[in-house]
Amino acid sequence: MKNVISHFLYVLFVLLLVVSVNNCSDPEEKIEIPEETGKTNPPDDEKPGGDDPGDTDPGDTDPTENLNVDKTGGTIFKEEFKLVIPSDAFPASVTMEITAQTKGSVMNEFEASPYYKVKLPRNFTKPLRIELPTDTEISQGDVYFRFSAPGVEISSQQESVSTIWIKGVKEGDLYYAELEPFEEISDETGELIVGLVKDYQESDDSETRAITSEKKCVVYAPRYYHEESRDIALHVEEAIKQLEAIGFSFAKRSKQIQVEVKKLSGADAYGYFIPSRYSSDWNSLVINSQKLSEKEEIKRTIMHEMTHFVQYYYDPRWVVTKSFVGGDFLWMDEAVAVWAESLYVEGISSVQLGNQFCPLEGFSPLTGEEKNAHGYGMAGLVRWIADRYGNDKIVELHKQQEAGTTSVYDAFDDAFPDLFVEYGIFLKDYIRANGVKDLLQGVGRNKMYLNSMNEVKSKEPIGCKPYSAFIERINIDPDFALPDGKITLSINVEGGMDGGKGQICELYRYDNEKKEIIFVDEFFDSYQYEEVAALQEKKDMLFVVYYHAYNKESDVIMTVRLEEKLEFVSGKIELTINELNNYSGFFTATFPDGSVVPITSATGTTSYSGDRVIYTSNSSYSKKESYDKVESEWEISIEIDAVSRKILKGTARNITSRYNDRAGDPKYGKLKRKQTTTFGFRDIPFIQVFTYDGHYGYEASDGNGSIGTYLTAFSNKLEEDGINGWTTKTVTSWKPNTKWSVTIQLYPQ
């Protein structure tokens, strides 16, 4: 029985297999699908995806995105974002990238829609319509489209965004706005972020409505800042007026200036001008809402940033380049902008005070120095120029830039041809007029510390940049015992220009009791400071300022030392020449005449000029000799280096006259003989101080004819009344290889 059942199942399986094969292979059995009638394909320009219908699945009735259109226009869309492009708006097909942004990442609690990043070509020539629905309840006020594009904060040189705001028009459940073509058409693609903003108000709609009739600007701020919004708008208008009054032009700006008020990530920032990478039409200002209570600083910021706004139009570089970096003229722009603040706000900007040493460190920024920081400090130069030449002349700097000048130096030189000739005057005026006490006391360099009579030198050569100044501080150790007698402080400056001669310096003294700095004197190359004892006792300090008003970098060495003051009250000179031309015998002369004038009567005075000691003696003396009266008249001038004590140069003149003094003689009182000797000398070495009477000895002598090295002039004139009347004999030179000597004795007090 079991076998019968198995056989039956096998036969049934075979029959079913045969039937299945026949049904699958029959060619005449077809499934008929009825044709749909009354429907035609849409034209290409209405198909999603434009000229590429393969981008969509025929089975999809609601595509989620379309990112390209051809020249005939169409709609770009993704998620909630729509961009309606009219025919011929773009010269060719375009494909865009659209990326949704994280919620709250752009405008925080003020966002009224999703935000999208759109890569949009800048070459459209017709308005584009942007549509977005809100994703939140709008309880009051208008809704705005906020477009932002990459840019740079000029004053900080940090990446940021410029913005343009357009009031949204409500249509059903969405808002739309039209994006107008730009003045600068370009094939470049820009990157925008766009979305809706709620609870903001534009200054034109502010409740106070206190905007000038011209309305050159509009401010977008949270509604609760409507009063501050009004003030900001007024400040922008006033800044424009101030800048136009001194010659700046906003003519290249045809659109209203937009100012955005929002919370900035940098809590200390007040605001910025931001040039747009997308279009100069989008250049804008942003003000930090966290700083609105600081009204004066907001005014200062607006004046500063509006100066940058107008400077932008004098910069001939490409719009995109200007939105990346400030360029070579950045420090000039900042210097002018900081100065311009004073046209609207009193006082000196804190950024200038923080960079007050810049004008002293050189005209151009130092290696590694931030250009904007250098510019903040160099506002002092712009202020000086404006005071000297007029506020309306500052715009000439930017006109030079607009004309193609390639360097800031050339811009200043071309705009103000006398500036660099007068730069030393500027540096001195800046030291004196811009907070001398704070400026000099802020010097961070080590002091030159005197605790002995030895020379102290700058620890290293002072590398002076072109058009700079250098400040050195001098202190005397209060515990150092000064020698008896009068002590001076010798200051010597070497290097710089012209072989180290003619270096312009100034000396200041800090009064430790009064806490003030006092101008002492101006000098060239060297100086002798005499109030040493008081300086040490009061623990005061000296400041030496060296002015390097040259377009060349140079090393300068400064040396100081304490030394006993050279102060002479009398002196004499003796000149000996063995053989003169046209003269017989040995020649000698003294000044004054030693046979007539005792040394105690050969008096003179001492003065200082820098580190030069000047001894002068100018007098006459007479005495009776048997039957005659003899008189000596003399003039002596000697210049001595106070440091080396060498005589640098000098002149001497003596006239000895003999008169008949015999009583009863008919010729009584008449002149009988007159001898006039004059000579000039130089480089006479200091020998020593002679202990027996304390005089300073100087001597030069030789036996092989080197007299011309030391004597610069010589003349001896002898006049006598003889039998044949008056005779005159004059000698002005000496024979070759003659022996000679010059001896000088100077006596201190």
Secondary structure, DSSP 8 states (H G I E B T S, - for coil): -HHHHHHHHHHHHHHHHHHHHHHHH-TT---------S-----GGGSTTTT-GGGS-TT-SS-SEE-EEBTTBEEEEETTEEEEE-TTSSSS-EE-EEEE--TTTTTGGGB-S--EEEEEES---S-EEEEEE-SS---SS--EEEEEEEEEETTTTEEEEEEEEEE-EEETTEEEEEE---SS--S-EEEEEEEEE-SEEEGGG-SS----TT--EEEEEEGGGHHHHHHHHHHHHHHHHHHHHTT---TT--S-EEEEEE--SSTT--EEEE-BSS-GGG-EEEEEGGGTT-HHHHHHHHHHHHHHHHHGGG--S-HHHHTT---TTHHHHHHHHHHHGGGTS-S--HHHHTTTTHHHH-SS--TT--HHHHHHHHHHHHHHHHHHH-GGGTHHHHHHHHTT--SHHHHHHHH-TTTTTSHHHHHHHHHHHS-HHHHHHT--S--EEE-SSS-EE-SS-EEE-SSEEEEEEEEE-TTS---SS-EEEEEEEEESSGGG-S-EEEEEEEETTTTEEEEEEEEESEEEE--HHHHHHTT-EEEEEEEE-SSS-EEEEEEEEEEE---EEEEEEEEEES-BTT--S-EEEEES-TTT--GGG-B-EEEEETTEEEEEEEEEEEEEETTEEEEEEEEEEEEEETTT--EEEEEEEEEEEEEE--TT-TTTT-EEEEEEEEEEEEEE-EEEE-TTT--EEEEEEESSSTHHHHEEEEEEEEEEEETTEEEEEEE--B-TT--EEEEEEEEE-
